[in-house]
Amino acid sequence: LAATVPQAARSFGRVIVMPNLRPPVTTTAQALEYKKRILEHVPAKYSKTFEPLMTLYLTDATPPDEIRAAKAAGIAGVKLYPAGATTNSASGVTAVERAYDAIAAMEAVGLPLLIHGEVTDADVDVFDREKEFIEKILGPKIVAKFPKLRVILEHCTTSDAVEFVRSAGPNVAATITAHHLLYTRNDLLVGGIKPHLYCLPVLKAESHRRALVEAATSGSPKFFLGTDSAPHDVASKECACGCAGVFTAHAALELYAETFDAAGKLDDTFEAFASLNGAAFYGYPATTATVTLDRVTWQPPATYAFPGGAFVPLRAGQDVRFKLRDEMNQDATVGRGTS
């Protein structure tokens, strides 16, 4: 937290904090304690502009009373990880039907469901797991079953996901990461495996990347920023069985800006994608604070250190074509990107 919180606070006024710690954050009390620890690491100059929004980790046994308590305490949402789908997901949901009582309570109190949308069946190809989840679980077993539930398909990666979200009702949305907008599975695999580009859902083909770029830059309120930034130490990434996750918090807005600039949409739809759409979907007010991006080329360091190790940021030692100014307007709580 000492290494990652200042980087997040520098770029963002609000962050959705994921609950897949070890052990997972399954109760409201645990989420509030985690929030306290995060706030202890916020630099003083960002103390008025940064708010961590906490989530709970959904399990087969999450009781409806916990959902109601979470809503009353201001918890922002509940994250569904299919068991075994990604890093620290072993305690996740083994069958969505087992979590129906909790999901029904979420629908009743208006608490959003955030979803890692992949099946974990061994016979399903890793590149098809998001599509299978949408067709077999998300559509028929969640969206159709709970029509008033607000659903966010986190870090969507395929044209199938884009099409599903667009065709669903206004209570279904999706986040898109910077790395899925910028990279494909060729970048991960061709010429040797790049462990610091390995994430789940895994990077997909160029056709899917183009669909994500079109969705992100379209101005649709259904798509908004979600970094899925993951600070795994070098030893956990550069090994025989490395864990999934890409660290982007050091340059998140800058990396997103590259995509919007290349699409000719930096001045048109970037602010909505980065600052307005997500807040509106979660029910938070739009804000007036700003951050400023300059067209300055710079290179992130090879690593960022933390006590006991280090992690490698995306684009380590490589050019990033935008740079965030250090100061955020202190008069409000969330920044809006400008060029």
N, C-alpha and C positions, 0 to 999 in steps of 0.2 A: 504493500500500500504506500509506503514511503516513496517508492519510485514511480508508481503509476497514477496515484491520485493527483499530484500536481500537474501532470501532463493532461489529464482529462479536464481538470478545472481550468486550465489555460484556454482550452478550446470551446468548452461547453458550459452552459448554465445549468442544464439538467442532464442527468444520465440515468438510464434504466440499468440497475445493477443486477446482474444475473446471479442466481442462487446456487450454482453447482460448485460449491466449495467441498472440502473434505473435513468434517461431515457436511452434508447439504443443509441449506437453510430451509427448514420445513415448517417452522412456527413463526408467528408474529414476534414473539419475544426474541428469537434468534435474529430475525431481520432487523429489529430495532437496535440490538446490540451491535450488529455488523455496521449499521448506519453510523452509530456512535464512533466506531473505530475508523471509519472512512473520514468522518468530519475532523478527527484529530490530526489528519495529515493534509488538510486543505491549507495552502499558504494563506497568510493573513490578507494579502491583496485580493484574493478571490473569495473571501469569506462571505461577502454580500452577493456574489453572483453565481454561486455553485450550490446545487441541491441534488443529492443522490436520491433517486426514487427506487424504493426497495421492492423486491419480488419474493414470492415463496416458491419452493420446489415442490411440484405436485408428485405425490406418490399414490400407490394403490389404496393406501389407508388414510389419506388426508380427510379429516372429518369436516362436515359442513360448518360446524361451529367455529373451526379455525378460519374458514373463509370469511365468515361474518366478522370475526375478531380482526382479521386483516383489513377488511374494508373500513371498519370503525377506526383503526389506527392509522389510516392513510397509506397503506400498502398499495402500490401502483398496479400490480398484476400478479399472476401466477404462471410459472413456466412449466410446460409439459415437455419433458425429455423422454422419448421412448427408451426403455431400459437398454443400455449398451450402445446407444446411437452415437455418442460422442464422449469427450473427456468428462470424467466424474459423473457419468449418467447411470451407474450401476443400480442406484436406488430409484430409478425412474419408473414410469408406468409400464407395466408388462402387458396390459390390455386396456384399451381406453374405457371399456365398459366398467372396469373396476373402479374408475374414478368418476363415474356418472353422478353420484350424489354430490361430490364436491363441485363438479362442473355445473350442475343444476343450481347450486347455491351461488356460484359466480354469476350465472345468468340473472338470478333473482336480485342480487345486490348491485349489479353493474360493475363487476370486477373483470377486467380483460384477461383472456387466456392467451398467453404467448407460447408459440409452438416451435420446437425443433422438428421440422417436418420430414422425417425419413423413417422408412420401415427398417427393421433389423434382421429380416429373414435371411438366412445364410444363402439361399438359392437366388436371391435378387441381386443383380449386378450393382456395384457401388454407385455407378453413374445413373442408375435408374431408380434409386431408392426414394428420391423426392417425388417423382412422378407416381410411383406406386402408393406412397403415403397419401397423396392428394386423392387418387382414384378410389382407394380402398378404405381410408380412415377419415381424412379431413372432410371430404365432401359428404359422404353418406352417414358417418357416425358422429360427426361433430357439428358441422354447419347446418345440416338438415335436421338433426335431432334437437339442436338448441338455437332456434332461428333468431333469438334476441341477444345472444351472446356476442360480445365484441371479441374478435379473433385477430391476432397478428401472426402471420406466417413469418417467422424470423429468418433473416439471412437467406431469402429465396434465391435460387440459383438456375432456374430453368425457364424456358419459354412456356412450359406447361404450367408452372406456378403463376407466371404473369397472366396467362389466359384465364386461369381459375379465379384469381383475385379480381380481375376486371369484370368477370361475368357474375361474381357473387354480389350480394347486397352491400349496402353502405357500411355495414358493421364488420366487414372483412377487409383487412389491409395487409401490407407486407413491408418488411424492411429489406434493404439491400446494402451489402458491404462495399467498401471501396475496393477490396481485393477481387471480389467477383465482378466488378465493373471493369477492372484493368487487366486481369490475367485469365488465362485458360489452362486447361490440362496440359497443353503443349509446353507452357512455361514451367509447369511443375515437373514434367517427365522428360522432355526432349533434351538430349545432351547430358543426361545425368539427373538424378532425383534431387530436387531442391527442398530440403526438409522444412525450411522456413516459409514455404508456400503451401505446405500441407495443412489443410483444414477440413472440417466437416460441417455442412456438406462440402464434398470435394469440388475443386474447380472443374468446370464443364467445358464443352466444345465452344468454338467461336460463335456458332449460331445462337447459342444460349446467352453468351455474353452480350451480343448485339441486342437481343430481346430485353435484357436487363437494362442496358443503356437507354433504349427507347422508352422503357417504362419509367425509369428514374428521371429522365429529362423531359417527360411529357407534360408535366404539370398536374397530373392526376393526384388528387388528395389521398388516394389509396396507397401510395408508395412514399416511403420516407427513410431517412438515414438511420442506419443501425450498424455500428462498426463491428460488433462481435470481436473486439480487440481482446487478445488472449496473451498474457505475458508469461509464457513458459520458459523455464531456464534452458540454457544451451544443452546441458546434459540430457534433458528430457526430449529434446528435438533431434540432436545429432547422435543417434544411437541406432541399434539394430531394429528397434520397434518404437519409433518416435511418436509422441502424442500429437493430436490435432490442435491447431490454433495458429493464427497469424496476429502479430502485434502491430497495430496501426495507430494507437492513441497519440503517439508522438507527432503525427502528421496527418491526422484523419481528414480535417477540412481541406488541407492542401491537396491530398490525393483525390478526394471527391472533386475538387475544383478542376483538376486536370481532365477528368471525364467530361464535365459540363462544358469546359472550354473547347475541347476537341469537337463536341457536338454543336458548338455555337449557341449554347443555352445558358452560359454563365450569368448573363445579366437578366435572363428571362425567367428561369424556373429553379435556379439553385437555392435561392433563399427559401422558397416554399418547401423544397425537398429536405433541406437541412434544418430548418427552424420552425416552420409553421404547420406542416401537415401532421407530424407526429404529435405535437402539442394538442392540436385540435382533435385528433382521434382519441387521445387519452382523456380529453376534457379539461386540459389546462389552458389558461388564457395565453394569447399571444403577448409578446413582450417588446420592449423598446430598446434594450441594450444592443450594442453592436460589437462585432469584431471586424478587423480589416485584413484582407489578404493582399499581399503585394506580389507582383510578378518578379520574383527573385529566385534564382537557382541556387540550391544549397544541397548538401549531402548529410543525411543522418549518420551518426557515428556507427562504428562496427557493432557495439553493444551498449546497453544501458545496465549499470551495475545495481544490484540490490544485496542486502546482507546475505551472504552465503552463495552468491552466484551472479549470473548475468543473463539477459535475454537479448535476442537479435531483433531489431526493428525491421519492418518492411522497408525496402530500398536502402538498406545499410550500405554506405559507401557509394551510393548511386544518386543520380540527380533527381531532385524533386523541384518542380518548376513554379511552385507558389510557396510563399512563406507567411505565416501568421504573425502579425505584430504582437508584441508581448502584452500590451495592456488592453483590457476589456473595459468598456464603459461601465462605471460602477453604479449607475443610477437604477438599474433594473436587474432582472434575474437570469435572462437567457440571451445569448448573443445571436446575431443574425449575420451570416456571411455576406460580405460585399467585395467587389473586385476593385 
